[in-house]
Every structure is written in structure tokens, then in C-alpha cells.
């Protein structure tokens, strides 16, 4: 009924719009830089004002006097409100200065006349005054300006070092704890697996590695494109088991997989190539939440190795999946449930870890066609769904009738 359509033109993702926006932004900033250089006045940024409040080098009366010369008082103390705008910093104490008591000076990078030569002893006075911040800034600016060749070389090297460190930490984190995976479009073995882990780290598609266990017995992951390789009529369907062949043109197979339980690989979400498969496949052959991945390219997988198998598969993979069967259990207390459950922070529901005599086992005996078993997922408790912690909290507080919605796997 459905078939692949190889004659159609495949569309590919493109970065041209983003590139155009980037070039436009660079052009705008370059234009602003040119305009600022031609029309701007850097003296306004320095904001050096004389005793009359005029900005040196900027206001009309002192436009040709860009330097600030500060007059010391009788105790050789300096204050910002006792300055004068000058055309050039006096180089000798004998030169005419706007102050009753002058001193030899040199211009700083921030256009403040600093004591120099025989008057250098006044510099310590100035540095301990309210001008200390401006003088420190002047020294920093001067040192940075003199060191620009070193900074030009060091900046890209430092960026590369930080980037490499980030990638290595990301890879190590993902290989140890990661639960989700994104794949590159080419087969690259271990390198492909590492790039997949980086994508998982960036997109935060993985379930939390911290697992918890509760006993209710004895105690109250990128845009991608995919194609359907063969007609759904050719896909074998048996007891809820079916195959889906995904071919990715982008970086992601589009499946977010919960591997909190080492024994299971459960589909949490479907995007990318997975959605393309669903669009072309019949209803009973679509990949949906709660389906369990049994095989990748014919090899059995579990929660422990599904990521590696998918990474090794390269840009194309045939998945064998099993649909979950929903069970609705109505249990009446008093009595113990007789189950131990496990969960992770972001796992799909909570799963049954052990099954012992109790209300759940009684249900199985009375309803042989609606039984549940170890590793089945509890996804709702008395209508409460969502986070695994919410389900556990609800199970703890129920004291009479408890209704469980369970995803069962044959």
C-alpha cells in the first residue's frame, strides 16, 4: 500500500540563511566601526572633566586640549575636581602650568598627565588619591596595548585549548553516563560514537543515571531526514514486533531512547528520521513512545549497548522493535503490592524490578490475559502521570484502591 519514492528530489538542510544573517551582522558592525572612527570622539569615552566641568578634548572651549593636568594642594594631594585641560602635558617643572605649583609630567594612555622625572615622587601621592582607579586603568591599558602581539597569538590558542578540554570532558561524561545518542551521517567507528555522545551532551536527551529502588512488598536528542527503504507491506509484523529501516541524511536518527534500565532500550520520543518513517508507515508499524528496541541490524541490544550498536550502524539502521501492550490494573487494599520498583530521574515511568506474593501477583492469577511481569513500565498511578518521582509518591500515599496503567512487554 505504501512504497518508497526514490524518484523524488531529496531535500537537504542548508546554512545559507544563517550565513547570510551572519554576513549582514558583520557588515552592520563594520559600518558602525567606520562611522564611529570618522564621526566619534574617544575623549567622550574617557570623560576627563576639568574644574569647570568641561570634557577635555570634546567640549568646544577645550576641544584642542585633550589632556587633564591636576593641580596638587599644599600637602601635595590630588583631586579630580582640581584639574585643567591642557594641549600637552608639561615636560619640565619649569614650564608654564595652569597650577600655582607645577610638576614635570608625561601623558598616560588615558590622557591624564602623570608626574615624571624629578617630580616622580608625586606619582605615589596621586596613586593613593581618588585617582587610583583611573591610574590603574591607565597602566592596564598601556600593558595590554604593548602586549597585543602576544594576545593575538594566545587568544586562538587559549580558545582551542578550552574547546578541546570541553569536548574531552563531554565525551568522557557521555561515555560513562550518557543515555541518548545522535549520529553523524558517515560511518566512523569509535569517532562516530564519540561525536554521538557530544550531541547527547548538548541536547540533554538522556535519562539521569541515578537510579532508585523502592519495595512495595513487605513495607507499606537535530533536524534530520529519513526515507522508507521498503514498503510497509514488506515489513514483518508478529506479536507486536516489527522492523523499521531508518536512513539519515542529517546527524540524528531522531530517536530519544531511555536506557535507565540496563536490560531495556525504551523509546521516549520520536523526531527526525523516525518521524519520516512514521509518516510513510502504516499505523501498526509506526515507532511510538514505549516501544522497545530489540535489535539493531539483526543484533540483539539492551539498555547497556544500544547506543554503541546504533553508532556502529553508521547512517543507516534497521531496527527491530516491540510495541508495548497497555494493561490497566485495579487493586484493592489492604494488602501489599508485592513488587519492588526502580526508576531514574528522567526515565520513562518506573519499572517492576521484582515480583513477589501480593496484590499484583493475585491480579495475574485472576486475570491471565492481563498479566504484568518484571521490567514492565508503570506509567500512571490513579491518573497521575509524568515524572517518575510523582508516580512513586502517589503509590506511597494510596491507602484504598490503586489503579495502575502498565506498559507490558511479551
QUIQUI-V391702 format. One record per residue. RES is the residue in three letters. SS is DSSP state (H for helix, E for strand, L for the rest). PSI is psi in whole degrees, 0 to 359 (* if undefined). BURIAL is I if it has 9 or more other C-alpha atoms within 8 Angstrom, else O. Layout:
RES;SS;PSI;BURIAL
RES;SS;PSI;BURIAL
//
This chain:
UNK;L;318;O
UNK;L;149;I
UNK;L;160;I
UNK;L;159;I
UNK;L;78;O
UNK;L;341;O
UNK;L;343;O
UNK;L;147;O
UNK;L;128;O
UNK;L;136;O
UNK;L;147;O
UNK;L;151;O
UNK;L;151;O
UNK;L;149;O
UNK;L;10;O
UNK;H;313;O
UNK;H;315;O
UNK;H;320;O
UNK;H;318;O
UNK;H;317;O
UNK;H;320;O
UNK;H;314;O
UNK;H;319;O
UNK;H;317;O
UNK;H;318;O
UNK;H;318;O
UNK;H;318;O
UNK;H;314;O
UNK;H;322;O
UNK;H;319;O
UNK;H;318;O
UNK;H;322;O
UNK;H;315;O
UNK;H;317;O
UNK;H;317;I
UNK;H;323;I
UNK;H;322;O
UNK;H;319;O
UNK;H;342;O
UNK;L;168;O
UNK;L;107;I
UNK;H;341;O
UNK;H;335;I
UNK;H;329;I
UNK;H;318;O
UNK;H;323;O
UNK;L;36;O
UNK;L;117;I
UNK;E;142;I
UNK;L;188;I
UNK;L;338;I
UNK;L;4;O
UNK;L;9;O
UNK;L;141;I
UNK;E;118;I
UNK;L;129;I
UNK;L;357;I
UNK;L;309;I
UNK;L;154;I
UNK;H;314;O
UNK;H;336;O
UNK;H;28;I
UNK;L;328;I
UNK;L;15;O
UNK;L;80;I
UNK;L;349;I
UNK;E;147;I
UNK;E;120;I
UNK;E;120;I
UNK;E;136;I
UNK;L;128;I
UNK;L;153;I
UNK;L;191;O
UNK;L;334;O
UNK;L;13;O
UNK;L;34;O
UNK;L;149;I
UNK;L;145;I
UNK;L;144;I
UNK;H;331;I
UNK;H;12;O
UNK;H;41;I
UNK;E;165;I
UNK;E;141;I
UNK;E;132;I
UNK;E;156;I
UNK;L;326;O
UNK;L;148;O
UNK;L;128;I
UNK;L;129;I
UNK;L;341;O
UNK;L;146;O
UNK;L;336;I
UNK;L;345;O
UNK;L;157;O
UNK;L;130;O
UNK;L;160;O
UNK;L;359;O
UNK;L;149;O
UNK;L;324;O
UNK;L;100;O
UNK;L;174;I
UNK;L;152;I
UNK;L;144;I
UNK;E;165;I
UNK;E;145;I
UNK;E;139;I
UNK;L;173;I
UNK;L;339;I
UNK;L;18;I
UNK;L;25;I
UNK;E;133;I
UNK;E;113;I
UNK;E;140;I
UNK;E;139;I
UNK;L;172;I
UNK;H;229;O
UNK;H;346;O
UNK;H;11;I
UNK;L;337;I
UNK;H;339;O
UNK;H;342;I
UNK;H;322;I
UNK;H;324;O
UNK;H;318;I
UNK;H;322;I
UNK;H;335;I
UNK;L;1;O
UNK;L;192;I
UNK;L;356;I
UNK;L;1;I
UNK;H;320;I
UNK;H;315;O
UNK;H;321;O
UNK;H;317;I
UNK;H;319;O
UNK;H;322;I
UNK;H;315;I
UNK;H;318;I
UNK;H;315;O
UNK;H;316;I
UNK;H;315;I
UNK;H;320;O
UNK;H;319;O
UNK;H;319;O
UNK;H;334;O
UNK;L;14;O
UNK;H;326;O
UNK;H;318;O
UNK;H;319;O
UNK;H;322;O
UNK;H;324;O
UNK;H;321;O
UNK;H;327;O
UNK;H;307;O
UNK;H;326;O
UNK;H;318;O
UNK;H;319;O
UNK;H;317;O
UNK;H;319;O
UNK;H;316;O
UNK;H;319;O
UNK;H;315;O
UNK;H;319;O
UNK;H;318;O
UNK;H;316;O
UNK;H;317;I
UNK;H;319;O
UNK;H;319;O
UNK;H;315;I
UNK;H;313;I
UNK;H;319;O
UNK;H;314;I
UNK;H;318;I
UNK;H;333;I
UNK;H;319;O
UNK;H;341;O
UNK;L;148;I
UNK;L;344;I
UNK;L;167;I
UNK;L;142;I
UNK;L;145;I
UNK;L;146;I
UNK;L;163;I
UNK;L;358;I
UNK;L;154;O
UNK;L;116;I
UNK;L;23;I
UNK;H;231;I
UNK;H;323;O
UNK;H;322;O
UNK;H;318;I
UNK;H;321;I
UNK;H;318;I
UNK;H;327;I
UNK;H;319;I
UNK;H;322;I
UNK;H;318;I
UNK;H;321;I
UNK;H;321;I
UNK;H;318;I
UNK;H;324;O
UNK;H;353;O
UNK;L;48;O
UNK;L;2;I
UNK;L;153;I
UNK;L;149;I
UNK;L;141;I
UNK;L;344;I
UNK;L;120;O
UNK;E;148;I
UNK;E;156;O
UNK;E;134;O
UNK;E;140;O
UNK;E;116;I
UNK;L;25;I
UNK;L;282;I
UNK;L;346;O
UNK;L;132;O
UNK;L;*;O
UNK;L;*;I
UNK;L;130;I
UNK;L;133;I
UNK;L;163;I
UNK;L;147;I
UNK;L;162;I
UNK;L;150;I
UNK;L;116;I
UNK;L;329;O
UNK;L;161;I
UNK;L;143;I
UNK;H;335;I
UNK;H;341;O
UNK;H;353;O
UNK;L;130;I
UNK;L;128;O
UNK;L;122;I
UNK;E;119;O
UNK;L;42;O
UNK;L;4;O
UNK;E;133;I
UNK;E;168;I
UNK;E;146;I
UNK;E;126;I
UNK;E;115;I
UNK;E;136;I
UNK;E;120;I
UNK;L;134;I
UNK;L;344;I
UNK;L;219;I
UNK;L;353;I
UNK;L;139;I
UNK;L;348;I
UNK;L;10;I
UNK;E;126;I
UNK;E;119;I
UNK;E;129;I
UNK;E;119;I
UNK;L;28;I
UNK;L;324;I
UNK;L;117;I
UNK;L;338;I
UNK;L;351;O
UNK;L;149;I
UNK;L;103;I
UNK;E;133;I
UNK;E;124;I
UNK;E;326;I
UNK;E;156;I
UNK;E;124;I
UNK;L;185;I
UNK;H;231;I
UNK;H;330;I
UNK;H;321;I
UNK;H;324;I
UNK;H;317;I
UNK;H;312;I
UNK;H;325;I
UNK;H;325;O
UNK;H;342;I
UNK;L;158;I
UNK;L;161;I
UNK;H;316;O
UNK;H;358;O
UNK;H;14;I
UNK;L;146;I
UNK;L;121;I
UNK;L;164;I
UNK;L;141;I
UNK;L;350;I
UNK;L;147;I
UNK;E;132;I
UNK;E;119;I
UNK;E;320;I
UNK;E;152;I
UNK;E;115;I
UNK;L;41;I
UNK;L;353;O
UNK;E;130;O
UNK;E;142;O
UNK;L;158;I
UNK;L;183;I
UNK;L;337;I
UNK;L;328;I
UNK;L;3;O
UNK;H;323;I
UNK;H;317;I
UNK;H;320;O
UNK;H;319;I
UNK;H;321;I
UNK;H;318;I
UNK;H;339;I
UNK;H;341;I
UNK;L;213;I
UNK;L;3;I
UNK;E;138;I
UNK;E;140;I
UNK;E;117;I
UNK;E;136;I
UNK;E;121;I
UNK;E;157;I
UNK;E;128;I
UNK;L;145;I
UNK;L;149;I
UNK;E;126;O
UNK;E;131;O
UNK;E;142;I
UNK;E;107;I
UNK;E;133;I
UNK;E;110;O
UNK;E;137;I
UNK;E;123;I
UNK;L;164;I
UNK;L;167;O
UNK;L;157;O
UNK;L;146;I
UNK;L;326;I
UNK;L;23;I
UNK;E;153;I
UNK;E;132;I
UNK;E;152;I
UNK;E;155;I
UNK;E;162;I
UNK;E;166;I
UNK;L;318;I
UNK;L;25;I
UNK;L;159;I
UNK;L;100;I
UNK;L;198;I
UNK;E;145;I
UNK;E;151;I
UNK;E;119;I
UNK;E;318;I
UNK;E;154;O
UNK;E;118;I
UNK;L;172;O
UNK;L;135;I
UNK;L;195;I
UNK;H;323;I
UNK;H;317;I
UNK;H;324;I
UNK;H;320;I
UNK;H;315;I
UNK;H;320;I
UNK;H;325;O
UNK;H;340;O
UNK;L;73;O
UNK;H;337;O
UNK;H;1;O
UNK;H;33;O
UNK;L;157;I
UNK;L;161;I
UNK;L;179;O
UNK;L;140;I
UNK;L;357;O
UNK;L;152;I
UNK;E;126;I
UNK;E;119;I
UNK;E;354;I
UNK;E;139;I
UNK;E;111;I
UNK;L;42;O
UNK;L;350;O
UNK;E;125;I
UNK;L;183;I
UNK;L;228;I
UNK;L;146;I
UNK;H;325;I
UNK;H;325;O
UNK;H;322;I
UNK;H;317;I
UNK;H;316;O
UNK;H;320;O
UNK;H;320;I
UNK;H;326;I
UNK;H;325;O
UNK;H;343;O
UNK;L;131;O
UNK;L;352;O
UNK;L;262;O
UNK;E;134;I
UNK;E;127;I
UNK;E;118;I
UNK;E;132;I
UNK;E;119;I
UNK;E;135;I
UNK;E;114;I
UNK;E;142;I
UNK;L;127;O
UNK;L;*;O
//
